[in-house]
Amino acid sequence: MKPFNRHVLIKPIEKEEPKKESLIVLPTDYKKPESPHLIGEVLDFAVDISLPLSCGDKVIFEKRMLNKIQIDGKTYYLVLENYIYGRI
């Protein structure tokens, strides 16, 4: 898939946190607050982006602006360049 119109093709990097034993008992439906940002790897980008990116860069972006697209059983993630906040 080749992105167009200032979009960046991203592979989100999911971090798994190790489970720790705790002396504090929490409700079973308790969820730790999630960050509104994610880290991802740049796979490809449109030719008209203004950011100095290259494939393989790790970037931080706004999680809610990530677009998930499924085509022929394959999943792609696109984000508009405006929602990429920086390179790591």
Secondary structure in CASP SS format (residue, H / E / C, confidence):
PFRMAT SS
TARGET T0000
AUTHOR 0000-0000-0000
METHOD secondary structure of the structure
MODEL  1
M C 1.00
K C 1.00
P C 1.00
F C 1.00
N C 1.00
R C 1.00
H E 1.00
V E 1.00
L E 1.00
I E 1.00
K E 1.00
P E 1.00
I E 1.00
E C 1.00
K C 1.00
E C 1.00
E C 1.00
P C 1.00
K C 1.00
K C 1.00
E C 1.00
S C 1.00
L C 1.00
I C 1.00
V C 1.00
L C 1.00
P C 1.00
T C 1.00
D C 1.00
Y C 1.00
K C 1.00
K C 1.00
P C 1.00
E C 1.00
S C 1.00
P C 1.00
H E 1.00
L E 1.00
I E 1.00
G E 1.00
E E 1.00
V E 1.00
L E 1.00
D E 1.00
F E 1.00
A C 1.00
V C 1.00
D C 1.00
I C 1.00
S C 1.00
L C 1.00
P C 1.00
L C 1.00
S C 1.00
C C 1.00
G C 1.00
D C 1.00
K E 1.00
V E 1.00
I E 1.00
F E 1.00
E E 1.00
K H 1.00
R H 1.00
M H 1.00
L C 1.00
N E 1.00
K E 1.00
I E 1.00
Q E 1.00
I E 1.00
D C 1.00
G C 1.00
K E 1.00
T E 1.00
Y E 1.00
Y E 1.00
L E 1.00
V E 1.00
L E 1.00
E H 1.00
N H 1.00
Y H 1.00
I E 1.00
Y E 1.00
G E 1.00
R E 1.00
I C 1.00
END
